[in-house]
Amino acid sequence: MLGWAWTYVIVAELIGSSSGIGHMITDSQALLNTGQIIFGIIVIGCIGLVSDLVFKRANQRLFPWSSIQ
C-alpha cells in the first residue's frame, strides 16, 4: 500500500503544485531540460527506496513474529 500512496503523492504534486520536485519536473519538461527531469526522477526513486527500507525495518521490529525464517 505504501507504493500506491507514494504514487498518488507524486501525481498530486505533478498536477497541482507550485513548488517541489514535481513542479521542477513539470517546469523542466516545458523548457526541454532533460537533465533536470532525470535528476527529479532519480530523487523521487531514492526517496521511495529509503522510505520502503524504513518501513520494512519498522515492520520487522514491531512484528518480529510475522517474518518467516
N, C-alpha and C positions, 0 to 999 in steps of 0.2 A: 504494500500500500504506500510505502514511502516513495517508491518510484513514481507512482501516479500523482501523488501530492506534489512532488518536485516538478513534474511535467506541467501541471496546472499553474504552479507559481511562475515558471518560465514563460508560459504562454500569456499569462495575465500581464507580466512585465513587458513582454514584447508588444502587446496590443495597446495598453493604456498607461504607459509610464512616461514621465518627463525627466527621469534620471535613472541611473543604474546601468547594469551590464546589458540588459535587454534594449534599453534606449540607445546605448552606444552601438550595439549591433545594428539596430534599425537605421541610425544615422550613417553608419559606415556603409550600409547597403545602398543607401541613396547616393552616397559620394563615391561608390565603387572602390572602397578601401578594403581590399580583400584581407590584408594582413591583420587589421583590427577585428574583422569578422572572425577569422580563425582564432585569434587570441581570445576573444569573448567566448567562443565555443569551448576552447580548452579550459578557461577559467570555470565555466559552468560545469564542465565534466569533472574537474578536480574537486570542486565543492561537493558535487554529488557523490564522488568516491569517498571523500573524507566523512561525509555525513552517514554514508552506508556503513563504513567501518566503525564509526562511533556507536551507531545503533546496534550493530552486531555485537560489539563488546558489551554494551549495556544489557542486551538480551542474555548474553552468556553469564553475566554477573547476577542479574536479577532472577533468572530462571535456570539455574545450573542443572536441574533435573530434566530439562527438556532436550538437552543435547544428547544425541546418540553417539556412544563411543565404542 
